[in-house]
Amino acid sequence: MGYKFLIYISYSYAIPIGNPLEQEILKRGYEIKWFSDVDNKNPELNNKKNVLKNIREVINYEPDIVLAATDDVPDFISGIKVQIFHGFLSFKRPEKNNVEAHFRIRGFFDLYCTQGPSTTNGFKLQQAKHPHFDIVETGWSKVDPLFPLKAKDKTKKPTIFIASTFTKRLSLAYNDAVFNEIKTLSKQGNYNFSMVMHPKLPEELKTKWQSLNSENFTFFDTTNLIPLFKQSDIMFADTTSAIQEFLLQKKPVVTFNHTFNHNYIVNITETSAIESAFEKALTYPSDLIENIDAFVNNLHPYFDGKSSERVIRATIDFLHKNKNHLKKKPLNLIRKYKIRKRLNFFTFKSFNKAFTK
């Protein structure tokens, strides 16, 4: 039996989440299309030959399975709606009433393909209160290309990967003192630096950091971080969710002004401590590595690079599964209206019960 898949995204940073899924779908001989509801003119996306240009094309495609790396998805598209996540549970900031935003139930998804025990357990608690969806723990497709892990090459000059989030009050990219310290360290030549910035950060900020390009510093304008992860010995970051992805390699991360002093990162609050923190992290302290191990095993205990395979298998199984135990999804009239307004497509049609084939 053939199946029609749709990968539904908003921004370019979700493309590396969908690519391993696309490869798995094509390997099985099924049909696959892409759609972006916001950044639909992105060159990286439109280099693909299988992109739907507008919401009417999406509706006419009539997908069986919608894989969404977004917080919501149009309720009037056919097929089961599957949450595949656009990031890890990041613990970036305290949430109101101690509710982590990662577990916010918006009432649009039929199935959550969770990344590991930390997300599975969180959604099971939500499922008890909102019994309109199922959960299958699969691992996360984006990190499939990270595996198998490579051993550290101790003969080469250490490479430090720098990444920053887009929220101004949390982002190290805005900090002039951090910029000047990295500029000094790159000129000294004891480390190689590679850097990426969140796509939402302003162009003038990217230009500022690009000015550091030299023999020891390279700025990369890309959303494909995994090749850079593999080449790096440690990471320097703020609160970006890329921290969790990098930690899967069991390599240390130095953070600047992270919201929390997690025991699996080296957090500093002064620019004067940056170099000494790098030196400490590059020794791979045994207690830090043990804490990273414990964190990773709860976050994403899959190191086989086959999470995409598990996602596709789980979604097809769910498509055929009896779903009588699931309640109807909530009305969500305000959110449904906002989706229609965003897409400039107004319809009374709504699939409030999970589709079965």
DOVO-347280 format. One line per 10 residues: number of its first residue (from 1); their letters; for each residue x, y, z negated of N, C-alpha, C. Coordinates in steps of 0.02 Angstrom, whole numbers, plus 50000, padded with zeros to 5 digits. Layout:
N
NUM = a = X,Y,Z,X,Y,Z,X,Y,Z; ...
This chain:
357
1 = mgykfliyis = 50042,49940,50000,50000,50000,50000,50044,50062,50000; 50025,50111,50041,50062,50174,50043,50034,50225,49994; 50076,50272,49974,50055,50324,49927,50080,50391,49952; 50041,50443,49938,50059,50511,49956,50077,50549,49892; 50140,50571,49888,50166,50607,49830,50172,50681,49847; 50161,50723,49797,50174,50795,49802,50219,50815,49744; 50275,50848,49759,50316,50878,49706,50297,50952,49702; 50271,50971,49645,50243,51038,49635,50289,51078,49588; 50317,51133,49613,50364,51173,49574,50345,51247,49579; 50380,51288,49540,50372,51360,49545,50436,51394,49568
11 = ysyaipignp = 50493,51375,49538,50556,51409,49551,50610,51361,49576; 50663,51390,49605,50715,51350,49636,50750,51303,49587; 50752,51322,49521,50788,51280,49474,50754,51213,49464; 50693,51204,49490,50659,51140,49485,50677,51093,49543; 50711,51119,49595,50727,51077,49652,50772,51018,49632; 50824,51027,49589,50863,50969,49568,50824,50918,49527; 50766,50938,49500,50723,50890,49464,50687,50846,49514; 50665,50877,49570,50627,50840,49620,50669,50799,49668; 50732,50819,49680,50772,50785,49730,50782,50710,49717; 50800,50690,49655,50807,50618,49643,50741,50580,49650
21 = leqeilkrgy = 50685,50613,49634,50620,50582,49642,50604,50573,49717; 50620,50625,49756,50610,50620,49828,50649,50561,49858; 50711,50554,49837,50753,50498,49862,50721,50431,49844; 50696,50425,49784,50665,50362,49762,50600,50348,49801; 50561,50400,49812,50498,50392,49849,50512,50371,49921; 50560,50404,49954,50577,50388,50023,50606,50318,50028; 50645,50298,49978,50674,50231,49977,50620,50177,49978; 50564,50193,49946,50509,50146,49943,50462,50150,50004; 50476,50199,50048,50437,50205,50109,50372,50242,50101; 50365,50283,50048,50304,50321,50036,50311,50392,50065
31 = eikwfsdvdn = 50256,50427,50068,50255,50495,50095,50266,50545,50039; 50304,50598,50054,50320,50648,50003,50320,50718,50034; 50286,50765,49999,50287,50836,50018,50305,50877,49957; 50328,50939,49970,50345,50987,49918,50298,51047,49924; 50288,51081,49867,50253,51145,49867,50276,51186,49808; 50290,51251,49821,50306,51298,49768,50251,51351,49764; 50224,51361,49704,50168,51408,49697,50192,51480,49684; 50258,51490,49676,50284,51558,49664,50339,51574,49715; 50394,51538,49710,50453,51554,49751,50452,51512,49815; 50398,51521,49855,50390,51477,49913,50430,51499,49975
41 = knpelnnkkn = 50470,51553,49968,50514,51574,50022,50587,51559,50007; 50599,51518,49956,50668,51503,49936,50703,51463,49991; 50763,51486,50013,50798,51452,50068,50814,51379,50052; 50833,51366,49989,50851,51297,49970,50792,51250,49979; 50732,51275,49965,50671,51235,49974,50652,51230,50047; 50656,51285,50082,50632,51286,50151,50681,51256,50201; 50740,51235,50178,50783,51194,50220,50756,51124,50228; 50711,51106,50184,50678,51041,50188,50625,51043,50244; 50613,50985,50274,50565,50981,50329,50495,50962,50305; 50488,50948,50240,50425,50922,50215,50393,50968,50162
51 = vlknirevin = 50396,51033,50175,50369,51083,50128,50302,51108,50154; 50252,51106,50110,50186,51134,50126,50188,51209,50112; 50163,51248,50158,50172,51321,50157,50121,51358,50114; 50062,51329,50105,50010,51364,50067,49965,51313,50033; 49923,51338,49989,49881,51294,49948,49830,51257,49990; 49808,51286,50044,49760,51250,50087,49793,51189,50118; 49855,51195,50138,49891,51136,50164,49897,51083,50110; 49908,51104,50047,49912,51057,49991,49847,51019,49983; 49791,51054,49985,49726,51023,49978,49713,50974,50035; 49729,50994,50095,49718,50951,50154,49763,50890,50153
61 = yepdivlaat = 49820,50895,50121,49866,50838,50115,49836,50782,50074; 49794,50798,50024,49760,50750,49981,49809,50701,49948; 49854,50726,49906,49903,50681,49874,49870,50632,49826; 49901,50574,49818,49879,50526,49767,49911,50541,49700; 49973,50566,49702,50011,50579,49641,50045,50647,49647; 50032,50692,49598,50062,50758,49596,50113,50759,49539; 50177,50767,49557,50231,50770,49508,50248,50843,49496; 50231,50869,49437,50234,50941,49424,50290,50958,49375; 50337,50999,49398,50389,51027,49354,50369,51097,49335; 50306,51105,49314,50276,51170,49297,50235,51162,49233
71 = ddvpdfisgi = 50215,51218,49204,50174,51215,49143,50102,51198,49157; 50078,51215,49217,50011,51198,49237,50010,51178,49310; 49953,51155,49333,49947,51132,49402,49874,51141,49422; 49860,51160,49485,49790,51170,49505,49747,51109,49494; 49691,51119,49461,49645,51065,49445,49605,51042,49505; 49606,51082,49560,49566,51066,49618,49605,51027,49671; 49668,51010,49657,49707,50965,49701,49688,50893,49684; 49685,50850,49734,49669,50780,49721,49727,50743,49688; 49715,50683,49665,49767,50640,49637,49778,50650,49563; 49818,50605,49534,49836,50612,49464,49888,50666,49456
81 = kvqifhgfls = 49884,50703,49401,49931,50758,49387,49981,50734,49334; 50044,50734,49352,50096,50705,49310,50145,50760,49289; 50157,50768,49225,50206,50816,49199,50274,50783,49198; 50321,50812,49238,50390,50784,49239,50440,50833,49207; 50417,50892,49184,50455,50940,49145,50507,50978,49185; 50515,51042,49167,50566,51083,49199,50625,51096,49153; 50626,51063,49096,50682,51068,49050,50674,51020,48992; 50727,51014,48953,50724,50974,48893,50692,51012,48835; 50672,50976,48784,50653,51007,48720,50715,51043,48695; 50712,51110,48697,50775,51148,48691,50788,51178,48623
91 = fkrpeknnve = 50738,51184,48580,50748,51215,48514,50782,51283,48520; 50757,51324,48567,50788,51389,48580,50769,51441,48527; 50706,51438,48506,50682,51490,48461,50626,51462,48417; 50617,51490,48358,50561,51468,48315,50495,51485,48349; 50447,51440,48343,50381,51453,48372,50330,51468,48318; 50277,51503,48335,50225,51518,48287,50195,51454,48260; 50182,51454,48195,50153,51397,48161,50195,51334,48168; 50261,51344,48182,50308,51289,48188,50290,51240,48244; 50254,51264,48295,50236,51222,48351,50284,51236,48408; 50324,51186,48428,50371,51195,48482,50333,51202,48549
101 = ahfrirgffd = 50351,51251,48588,50316,51265,48651,50317,51206,48698; 50368,51164,48694,50374,51106,48736,50312,51062,48732; 50278,51061,48674,50222,51016,48661,50154,51051,48669; 50153,51109,48698,50090,51144,48707,50047,51108,48760; 49987,51091,48741,49942,51055,48787,49897,51106,48821; 49904,51111,48887,49865,51159,48925,49805,51128,48959; 49799,51062,48956,49739,51028,48980,49736,51014,49054; 49793,51010,49089,49793,50998,49161,49822,50931,49181; 49856,50896,49136,49893,50837,49156,49859,50772,49132; 49864,50721,49175,49837,50656,49160,49890,50610,49129
111 = lyctqgpstt = 49953,50622,49146,50008,50579,49123,50069,50622,49109; 50102,50609,49053,50165,50641,49035,50220,50588,49040; 50269,50598,49084,50327,50554,49089,50382,50585,49045; 50386,50561,48983,50429,50593,48934,50501,50572,48941; 50546,50613,48913,50618,50606,48924,50652,50561,48874; 50624,50554,48814,50655,50514,48762,50612,50516,48699; 50634,50483,48645,50593,50480,48584,50571,50548,48557; 50613,50599,48561,50594,50664,48533,50533,50694,48569; 50529,50686,48635,50470,50711,48671,50412,50662,48667; 50427,50597,48669,50373,50548,48665,50335,50555,48600
121 = ngfklqqakh = 50371,50559,48545,50338,50564,48479,50298,50629,48473; 50325,50684,48499,50290,50747,48497,50225,50745,48535; 50225,50715,48594,50164,50711,48633,50114,50660,48607; 50139,50609,48573,50092,50562,48542,50052,50596,48487; 50084,50641,48450,50048,50679,48399,49995,50723,48432; 50011,50752,48489,49963,50793,48525,49907,50751,48557; 49926,50691,48580,49877,50647,48612,49821,50627,48564; 49838,50620,48500,49787,50602,48450,49734,50657,48444; 49754,50720,48457,49707,50776,48453,49675,50791,48521; 49709,50773,48575,49685,50788,48642,49689,50724,48685
131 = phfdivetgw = 49641,50678,48677,49646,50611,48708,49625,50609,48782; 49651,50657,48822,49633,50657,48893,49694,50640,48936; 49749,50617,48906,49808,50600,48945,49843,50540,48915; 49884,50508,48957,49927,50452,48935,50000,50475,48935; 50042,50434,48903,50114,50449,48896,50153,50386,48915; 50205,50395,48956,50253,50342,48970,50323,50371,48964; 50365,50341,48924,50434,50365,48918,50476,50337,48975; 50504,50381,49015,50539,50360,49076,50611,50386,49080; 50627,50439,49041,50688,50476,49054,50673,50530,49105; 50723,50574,49118,50712,50633,49159,50750,50627,49225
141 = skvdplfplk = 50714,50637,49280,50743,50628,49346,50803,50673,49359; 50803,50734,49333,50856,50782,49350,50925,50756,49332; 50931,50717,49279,50997,50697,49256,51020,50630,49285; 50981,50600,49329,51003,50537,49361,51072,50543,49392; 51087,50597,49430,51153,50602,49462,51211,50611,49413; 51195,50622,49349,51248,50631,49299,51283,50565,49282; 51249,50509,49297,51274,50444,49277,51299,50405,49338; 51350,50361,49327,51383,50344,49264,51429,50400,49240; 51439,50403,49175,51480,50455,49145,51554,50444,49163; 51591,50500,49169,51663,50496,49184,51703,50509,49120
151 = akdktkkpti = 51758,50474,49114,51803,50485,49057,51840,50551,49067; 51857,50584,49012,51893,50648,49015,51963,50637,49041; 51984,50681,49087,52051,50680,49114,52095,50726,49071; 52137,50696,49029,52177,50734,48981,52239,50765,49012; 52253,50749,49075,52314,50775,49107,52302,50843,49141; 52240,50863,49149,52225,50925,49185,52211,50983,49137; 52221,51044,49162,52204,51103,49123,52130,51100,49104; 52111,51114,49042,52041,51110,49021,51996,51157,49062; 51938,51131,49079,51888,51170,49116,51829,51183,49070; 51811,51247,49065,51756,51268,49022,51699,51293,49066
161 = fiastftkrl = 51641,51263,49059,51582,51282,49097,51541,51332,49057; 51524,51389,49088,51486,51441,49055,51416,51445,49086; 51365,51447,49043,51296,51454,49068,51258,51500,49021; 51209,51536,49049,51172,51584,49008,51097,51581,49024; 51057,51594,48974,50985,51597,48984,50966,51666,49010; 50901,51675,49027,50880,51739,49058,50850,51788,49007; 50831,51764,48948,50801,51808,48898,50855,51855,48872; 50844,51921,48879,50897,51970,48867,50925,51966,48796; 50882,51959,48746,50906,51959,48677,50943,51894,48659; 50938,51844,48701,50971,51780,48688,51030,51766,48734
171 = slayndavfn = 51036,51805,48787,51084,51789,48840,51153,51819,48827; 51205,51778,48831,51273,51802,48824,51295,51842,48885; 51261,51833,48941,51281,51868,49003,51275,51943,48996; 51231,51967,48952,51222,52039,48942,51273,52069,48894; 51311,52027,48859,51354,52050,48805,51422,52072,48833; 51437,52137,48828,51499,52164,48855,51560,52136,48819; 51555,52126,48754,51612,52100,48716,51629,52028,48738; 51577,51988,48751,51589,51920,48776,51621,51923,48845; 51596,51967,48887,51624,51975,48954,51699,51992,48950; 51716,52040,48909,51786,52061,48903,51831,52006,48875
181 = eiktlskqgn = 51805,51966,48828,51844,51912,48800,51857,51858,48853; 51806,51840,48891,51815,51790,48944,51862,51817,48997; 51857,51880,49012,51903,51911,49060,51975,51905,49037; 51987,51918,48973,52055,51912,48945,52079,51840,48947; 52037,51794,48926,52057,51723,48925,52070,51696,48995; 52031,51718,49044,52042,51695,49112,52108,51720,49140; 52128,51780,49120,52192,51808,49143,52251,51772,49111; 52242,51748,49049,52296,51712,49014,52311,51646,49047; 52261,51615,49078,52273,51555,49118,52276,51489,49081; 52255,51487,49018,52257,51424,48982,52198,51379,48998
191 = ynfsmvmhpk = 52146,51408,49026,52086,51370,49043,52063,51387,49114; 52027,51340,49144,51988,51354,49204,51916,51367,49182; 51885,51418,49209,51816,51433,49194,51773,51424,49257; 51715,51393,49248,51664,51394,49300,51600,51420,49268; 51562,51459,49306,51504,51492,49276,51444,51491,49323; 51385,51481,49294,51322,51492,49330,51278,51536,49286; 51229,51569,49317,51182,51610,49280,51111,51591,49301; 51065,51600,49255,50996,51584,49269,50972,51624,49330; 50934,51593,49376,50911,51628,49436,50871,51691,49422; 50841,51696,49363,50800,51755,49348,50841,51815,49323
201 = lpeelktkwq = 50905,51805,49310,50946,51861,49287,50957,51911,49344; 50963,51976,49328,50968,52027,49381,51032,52021,49421; 51028,52041,49484,51084,52034,49531,51145,52074,49508; 51133,52133,49478,51191,52173,49457,51231,52138,49402; 51198,52098,49361,51233,52060,49309,51274,52004,49341; 51245,51972,49391,51282,51920,49427,51344,51949,49461; 51335,52008,49490,51392,52042,49524,51447,52058,49474; 51428,52079,49415,51477,52095,49363,51520,52034,49346; 51488,51977,49335,51525,51917,49317,51564,51889,49377; 51537,51898,49437,51573,51876,49497,51639,51913,49506
211 = slnsenftff = 51643,51973,49476,51704,52013,49482,51763,51979,49447; 51749,51930,49405,51803,51893,49370,51833,51838,49413; 51804,51824,49472,51829,51771,49515,51904,51778,49526; 51938,51722,49512,52011,51722,49517,52035,51650,49518; 52100,51641,49511,52128,51573,49509,52099,51532,49452; 52080,51565,49397,52057,51529,49337,51983,51538,49322; 51947,51575,49365,51876,51587,49353,51838,51583,49419; 51784,51542,49420,51743,51537,49480,51670,51543,49462; 51636,51590,49494,51564,51599,49485,51528,51560,49539; 51479,51519,49519,51441,51478,49567,51368,51502,49568
221 = dttnliplfk = 51343,51517,49627,51273,51537,49635,51235,51475,49656; 51216,51434,49608,51184,51370,49623,51138,51349,49565; 51090,51307,49581,51048,51276,49529,51067,51202,49519; 51115,51179,49560,51138,51109,49554,51197,51106,49506; 51183,51097,49442,51234,51103,49391,51274,51039,49379; 51247,50983,49397,51278,50919,49377,51349,50911,49402; 51366,50928,49465,51436,50923,49485,51482,50966,49442; 51458,51024,49419,51498,51067,49375,51503,51037,49305; 51449,51006,49281,51452,50971,49217,51508,50919,49218; 51510,50880,49271,51557,50824,49275,51630,50848,49276
231 = qsdimfadtt = 51641,50907,49305,51709,50933,49310,51732,50967,49246; 51686,50979,49199,51702,51020,49141,51715,50978,49079; 51758,51005,49035,51775,50970,48973,51731,50992,48915; 51713,51056,48913,51667,51082,48863,51622,51134,48896; 51572,51156,48860,51526,51207,48884,51526,51266,48837; 51517,51327,48864,51507,51387,48824,51440,51416,48846; 51394,51426,48798,51326,51446,48816,51294,51486,48759; 51232,51504,48768,51193,51540,48717,51138,51494,48691; 51078,51501,48719,51024,51455,48700,50995,51419,48761; 51028,51424,48819,51003,51394,48880,50987,51320,48871
241 = saiqefllqk = 50934,51298,48905,50915,51227,48900,50966,51182,48935; 51011,51212,48974,51064,51171,49005,51110,51139,48953; 51109,51165,48892,51149,51136,48837,51132,51062,48829; 51068,51047,48826,51047,50978,48815,51069,50933,48872; 51065,50958,48933,51087,50919,48991,51161,50904,48986; 51201,50954,48969,51273,50946,48964,51291,50896,48909; 51256,50898,48852,51271,50854,48795,51261,50781,48811; 51223,50764,48862,51213,50694,48881,51279,50661,48899; 51329,50702,48918,51395,50674,48933,51436,50661,48870; 51408,50681,48813,51442,50675,48748,51506,50717,48748
251 = kpvvtfnhtf = 51501,50776,48778,51553,50826,48777,51530,50885,48734; 51575,50917,48697,51556,50972,48652,51531,51034,48687; 51489,51071,48650,51462,51135,48673,51476,51188,48620; 51504,51245,48642,51512,51304,48598,51456,51352,48616; 51418,51374,48566,51364,51422,48579,51379,51489,48545; 51354,51541,48577,51362,51609,48550,51293,51634,48528; 51287,51644,48462,51224,51670,48433,51164,51626,48450; 51173,51561,48444,51115,51516,48451,51066,51530,48394; 51002,51520,48408,50950,51533,48358,50958,51488,48297; 50983,51427,48309,50990,51378,48255,51062,51353,48251
261 = nhnyivnite = 51085,51338,48191,51152,51308,48181,51146,51232,48183; 51131,51204,48240,51125,51132,48247,51193,51099,48234; 51191,51040,48205,51255,51007,48188,51288,50973,48248; 51256,50975,48306,51285,50944,48366,51316,50996,48413; 51319,51059,48391,51352,51112,48430,51400,51150,48385; 51446,51187,48415,51491,51231,48379,51464,51302,48390; 51429,51329,48342,51398,51394,48350,51441,51449,48319; 51450,51503,48356,51489,51561,48331,51447,51624,48340; 51465,51676,48302,51427,51738,48305,51471,51799,48320; 51537,51788,48326,51583,51843,48339,51626,51826,48400
271 = tsaiesafek = 51639,51876,48442,51681,51863,48500,51752,51845,48481; 51775,51868,48423,51842,51852,48400,51851,51778,48386; 51795,51742,48380,51799,51670,48364,51795,51626,48427; 51788,51657,48485,51777,51618,48546,51836,51571,48561; 51897,51598,48562,51954,51556,48581,51966,51499,48531; 51961,51514,48467,51972,51461,48417,51917,51408,48421; 51855,51428,48439,51801,51380,48447,51814,51336,48508; 51841,51365,48562,51859,51324,48620,51912,51273,48601; 51963,51295,48564,52017,51249,48544,51990,51192,48501; 51946,51209,48455,51915,51157,48413,51875,51107,48455
281 = altypsdlie = 51832,51133,48499,51789,51089,48539,51830,51044,48585; 51886,51068,48610,51926,51029,48657,51962,50971,48623; 51963,50970,48556,51992,50912,48521,51941,50856,48513; 51878,50869,48533,51824,50820,48525,51822,50792,48454; 51808,50835,48404,51808,50813,48334,51760,50754,48324; 51783,50703,48286,51744,50641,48280,51676,50653,48247; 51672,50698,48197,51608,50710,48165,51559,50745,48213; 51586,50790,48255,51543,50823,48304,51517,50774,48356; 51561,50730,48380,51540,50680,48430,51488,50633,48401; 51495,50615,48337,51444,50572,48305,51377,50607,48303
291 = nidafvnnlh = 51377,50672,48288,51315,50710,48286,51284,50716,48356; 51328,50725,48406,51303,50728,48475,51271,50661,48494; 51304,50605,48476,51276,50539,48490,51206,50532,48462; 51197,50550,48400,51132,50543,48367,51080,50586,48401; 51099,50647,48419,51053,50693,48452,51033,50667,48521; 51082,50645,48560,51069,50621,48628,51025,50559,48628; 51037,50514,48581,50998,50452,48580,50925,50465,48564; 50910,50521,48533,50841,50540,48520,50812,50581,48577; 50856,50616,48612,50834,50660,48667,50823,50621,48731; 50872,50580,48750,50870,50546,48816,50916,50485,48814
301 = pyfdgksser = 50891,50429,48788,50934,50370,48779,50941,50327,48842; 50943,50359,48900,50946,50323,48964,51009,50346,49001; 51055,50300,49011,51119,50316,49041,51131,50276,49105; 51077,50250,49134,51082,50207,49194,51069,50244,49259; 51048,50307,49255,51033,50345,49316,50971,50320,49352; 50926,50288,49316,50866,50259,49349,50801,50288,49322; 50803,50348,49296,50742,50379,49269,50691,50392,49325; 50715,50413,49383,50669,50425,49440,50632,50362,49459; 50668,50307,49458,50636,50242,49473,50581,50227,49423; 50595,50241,49359,50545,50228,49307,50484,50274,49315
311 = viratidflh = 50497,50337,49334,50442,50385,49343,50396,50361,49400; 50424,50343,49456,50383,50322,49513,50345,50259,49497; 50378,50211,49465,50343,50150,49445,50286,50164,49396; 50299,50208,49347,50248,50224,49297,50189,50260,49328; 50201,50305,49375,50146,50343,49405,50103,50298,49450; 50133,50253,49487,50094,50208,49528,50052,50161,49484; 50083,50135,49431,50045,50092,49384,49986,50130,49355; 49998,50193,49336,49945,50234,49306,49890,50249,49356; 49908,50259,49419,49859,50273,49472,49807,50217,49477; 49830,50155,49468,49785,50098,49474,49754,50076,49408
321 = knknhlkkkp = 49777,50104,49354,49756,50083,49287,49684,50106,49272; 49648,50064,49236,49582,50084,49210,49592,50141,49160; 49556,50195,49171,49566,50255,49128,49503,50273,49089; 49461,50224,49078,49398,50238,49042,49410,50262,48971; 49470,50247,48944,49485,50267,48875,49502,50342,48871; 49514,50374,48928,49532,50444,48927,49470,50489,48929; 49472,50540,48890,49417,50589,48889,49425,50637,48950; 49372,50674,48964,49378,50726,49015,49425,50781,48991; 49460,50811,49039,49504,50867,49022,49461,50927,49002; 49488,50971,48960,49449,51029,48937,49431,51076,48995
331 = lnlirkykir = 49379,51117,48984,49356,51162,49036,49409,51212,49059; 49445,51242,49011,49501,51286,49028,49482,51340,49079; 49425,51371,49071,49400,51417,49122,49447,51476,49135; 49476,51504,49081,49520,51561,49091,49584,51541,49127; 49614,51485,49106,49676,51462,49139,49662,51442,49212; 49605,51410,49224,49587,51391,49292,49578,51452,49336; 49548,51504,49309,49540,51566,49347,49609,51597,49363; 49654,51597,49314,49720,51625,49325,49758,51589,49380; 49751,51522,49382,49783,51483,49434,49754,51502,49502; 49689,51508,49506,49657,51527,49569,49678,51597,49592
341 = krlnfftfks = 49683,51642,49544,49704,51710,49560,49776,51711,49584; 49820,51672,49551,49890,51669,49571,49898,51643,49642; 49857,51594,49660,49861,51563,49726,49816,51597,49777; 49776,51646,49753,49728,51679,49796,49683,51628,49831; 49659,51581,49793,49616,51528,49819,49562,51513,49767; 49501,51529,49784,49446,51524,49736,49398,51468,49757; 49388,51421,49711,49343,51365,49724,49313,51342,49658; 49253,51313,49663,49222,51284,49604,49243,51211,49594; 49277,51184,49643,49298,51114,49639,49348,51104,49582; 49340,51050,49544,49387,51037,49489,49385,50962,49473
351 = fnkaftk = 49444,50932,49470,49449,50861,49451,49462,50858,49376; 49411,50845,49338,49417,50846,49265,49429,50777,49235; 49429,50726,49277,49441,50658,49255,49497,50629,49296; 49542,50591,49265,49599,50564,49301,49577,50518,49358; 49607,50528,49416,49591,50491,49477,49617,50419,49471; 49578,50372,49498,49599,50301,49499,49592,50275,49571; 49644,50237,49591,49643,50209,49660,49641,50134,49656
